[in-house]
């Protein structure tokens, strides 16, 4: 069954010393890869936003965005595919620390109206309501989007958050 998916993407470091890809270039390439797993119709992506790191603040600023498209598979299948894309862009979860620097982080924020809670996946993403770096780009492409559990508009949730230093950075040219 086709579901509209919203993914949050973030990056704050390049791939390696030999290949200095900036985080925005990594996001652009990741969007191109993600387009391949979604149906081509109705694929959307937000602008890129620059934000201060949350949780572990002693690191470079992040570049964040969201993408959305229709997916024909299960949440676990999608998680597997996005983990492969992260790995292809240099992410090694075994060699990083939680909330630390990373080349590419892709989170499943929403999976249609599904609610999933298991050991390795929680949908809606458990921190979506506290992250301006997700809500701002999400509302850019879906201004009337609501949180599926409570039905509260994400714009109302965003209005209650303190400023987290999220700034428009650029539009991607794909």
RODO-2510 file (C-alpha; in nm, 4 decimals, decimal comma):
residues 174
     n   res          X          Y          Z
     1     x     0,0000     0,0000     0,0000
     2     x     0,1372     0,3383    -0,0994
     3     x     0,2129     0,5732     0,1854
     4     x     0,3315     0,9358     0,1832
     5     x     0,6639     0,9415     0,3651
     6     x     0,8518     1,2332     0,5184
     7     x     1,2228     1,1912     0,5808
     8     x     1,4491     1,4320     0,7657
     9     x     1,8043     1,4662     0,6332
    10     x     2,1047     1,6197     0,8033
    11     x     2,4788     1,6514     0,7464
    12     x     2,7618     1,8378     0,9143
    13     x     3,0818     1,6839     0,7816
    14     x     3,2435     1,5789     0,4555
    15     x     3,3120     1,2268     0,3366
    16     x     3,6883     1,2145     0,3843
    17     x     4,0066     1,4178     0,3661
    18     x     4,0668     1,3004     0,0093
    19     x     3,7157     1,3838    -0,1113
    20     x     3,5972     1,7061     0,0481
    21     x     3,2246     1,7074    -0,0231
    22     x     3,0516     1,9791     0,1668
    23     x     2,7427     1,8769     0,3658
    24     x     2,5068     2,0546     0,1231
    25     x     2,6535     1,8558    -0,1673
    26     x     2,6014     1,5362     0,0327
    27     x     2,2380     1,6316     0,0906
    28     x     2,1912     1,7003    -0,2793
    29     x     2,3368     1,3618    -0,3755
    30     x     2,1279     1,1914    -0,1062
    31     x     1,8089     1,3479    -0,2451
    32     x     1,8984     1,2102    -0,5889
    33     x     1,9429     0,8624    -0,4351
    34     x     1,6203     0,8889    -0,2363
    35     x     1,4256     0,9774    -0,5508
    36     x     1,5104     0,6279    -0,6754
    37     x     1,3248     0,4539    -0,3905
    38     x     1,0112     0,6670    -0,4085
    39     x     0,7554     0,6746    -0,6850
    40     x     0,8532     0,9534    -0,9261
    41     x     0,5198     1,1332    -0,8990
    42     x     0,4728     1,3823    -0,6154
    43     x     0,8296     1,3796    -0,4825
    44     x     0,9018     1,6973    -0,2883
    45     x     1,2050     1,8371    -0,1146
    46     x     1,2479     2,1441     0,0998
    47     x     1,5123     2,4099     0,1004
    48     x     1,8275     2,3502     0,3041
    49     x     1,8458     2,5078     0,6483
    50     x     2,1517     2,5653     0,8640
    51     x     2,1133     2,4947     1,2334
    52     x     2,3114     2,4745     1,5509
    53     x     2,3800     2,1227     1,6720
    54     x     2,1389     1,9959     1,9371
    55     x     2,2056     1,7524     2,2197
    56     x     2,5852     1,7495     2,1623
    57     x     2,6745     2,1085     2,0794
    58     x     3,0540     2,0904     2,0427
    59     x     3,0491     2,0268     1,6672
    60     x     2,9939     2,2032     1,3370
    61     x     2,6541     2,3399     1,2411
    62     x     2,4200     2,1041     1,0594
    63     x     2,2530     2,1442     0,7239
    64     x     1,9019     1,9992     0,7282
    65     x     1,6084     1,9453     0,4963
    66     x     1,3137     1,7133     0,4445
    67     x     1,2020     1,5078     0,1469
    68     x     0,8667     1,3473     0,0868
    69     x     0,7329     1,0966    -0,1599
    70     x     0,5168     0,7902    -0,1966
    71     x     0,6675     0,4581    -0,0928
    72     x     0,5410     0,1069    -0,1594
    73     x     0,6847    -0,1003     0,1225
    74     x     0,7003    -0,1378     0,4983
    75     x     0,8634     0,0998     0,7454
    76     x     1,1315    -0,1629     0,8180
    77     x     1,2090    -0,1991     0,4452
    78     x     1,2435     0,1775     0,4145
    79     x     1,4683     0,1912     0,7218
    80     x     1,6948    -0,0702     0,5641
    81     x     1,7138     0,1258     0,2376
    82     x     1,7923     0,4589     0,4040
    83     x     2,0567     0,2953     0,6248
    84     x     2,2240     0,1679     0,3065
    85     x     2,2157     0,5185     0,1565
    86     x     2,3687     0,6609     0,4759
    87     x     2,6455     0,3992     0,4602
    88     x     2,7112     0,4801     0,0933
    89     x     2,7764     0,8377     0,2026
    90     x     3,0283     0,7345     0,4666
    91     x     2,8139     0,6859     0,7736
    92     x     2,9416     0,4143     1,0034
    93     x     2,7209     0,3914     1,3088
    94     x     2,9744     0,1690     1,4863
    95     x     3,2431     0,4406     1,4711
    96     x     3,0350     0,7389     1,5792
    97     x     2,8872     0,8596     1,9018
    98     x     2,5206     0,9427     1,9513
    99     x     2,4256     1,2872     1,8203
   100     x     2,7839     1,3506     1,7089
   101     x     2,9127     1,4648     1,3686
   102     x     2,8002     1,2653     1,0671
   103     x     2,8171     1,2786     0,6923
   104     x     2,4517     1,1872     0,6491
   105     x     2,1661     1,1202     0,8845
   106     x     1,8254     1,0202     0,7470
   107     x     1,5325     0,9828     0,9843
   108     x     1,1850     0,8565     0,9032
   109     x     0,9729     1,1380     1,0426
   110     x     0,6308     1,0299     0,9142
   111     x     0,5066     0,7187     0,7343
   112     x     0,1564     0,8070     0,6224
   113     x    -0,0651     0,7910     0,9285
   114     x     0,1174     0,4839     1,0635
   115     x     0,2295     0,4671     1,4236
   116     x     0,5263     0,2348     1,4785
   117     x     0,7050     0,1667     1,8038
   118     x     0,9593    -0,1110     1,8149
   119     x     1,3199    -0,1586     1,9225
   120     x     1,4830     0,0158     1,6254
   121     x     1,2093     0,2388     1,4844
   122     x     0,9589     0,4885     1,6177
   123     x     0,7176     0,6668     1,3834
   124     x     0,6303     0,9479     1,4061
   125     x     0,9915     1,0193     1,4967
   126     x     1,0030     1,0540     1,8745
   127     x     1,1787     1,3941     1,8594
   128     x     0,9945     1,5541     1,5670
   129     x     0,7957     1,7856     1,7972
   130     x     1,1083     1,9347     1,9567
   131     x     1,3150     1,9971     1,6424
   132     x     1,2790     2,3219     1,4525
   133     x     1,5299     2,1866     1,1985
   134     x     1,2676     1,9282     1,0986
   135     x     0,9490     2,1281     1,1467
   136     x     1,0552     2,4362     0,9497
   137     x     1,1420     2,2489     0,6275
   138     x     0,8428     2,0154     0,6772
   139     x     0,6064     2,3116     0,6953
   140     x     0,7732     2,4658     0,3898
   141     x     0,6425     2,1803     0,1759
   142     x     0,3319     2,0837     0,3794
   143     x     0,2059     2,3937     0,5630
   144     x    -0,1084     2,2184     0,6953
   145     x     0,0605     1,8971     0,8114
   146     x    -0,0575     1,7612     1,1464
   147     x     0,0977     1,5271     1,3987
   148     x    -0,0769     1,1920     1,3366
   149     x    -0,1221     1,0882     1,7001
   150     x    -0,2745     1,4080     1,8408
   151     x    -0,3931     1,5760     1,5207
   152     x    -0,2275     1,9011     1,6318
   153     x    -0,0899     2,1078     1,3443
   154     x     0,2877     2,1072     1,3306
   155     x     0,2707     2,4854     1,2783
   156     x     0,1119     2,5171     1,6256
   157     x     0,3805     2,2924     1,7745
   158     x     0,6548     2,4963     1,6040
   159     x     0,5096     2,8253     1,7336
   160     x     0,5598     2,7062     2,0931
   161     x     0,9270     2,6081     2,0528
   162     x     1,2072     2,8403     2,1601
   163     x     1,4359     2,9690     1,8859
   164     x     1,6967     2,7041     1,7985
   165     x     1,9031     2,9037     1,5504
   166     x     1,7583     2,7497     1,2330
   167     x     1,8214     2,9686     0,9277
   168     x     1,7382     2,9348     0,5587
   169     x     2,0584     2,8441     0,3720
   170     x     1,9716     2,7634     0,0090
   171     x     1,7414     2,5947    -0,2377
   172     x     1,8842     2,2860    -0,4050
   173     x     1,9157     2,2828    -0,7821
   174     x     1,8538     1,9243    -0,8925
***
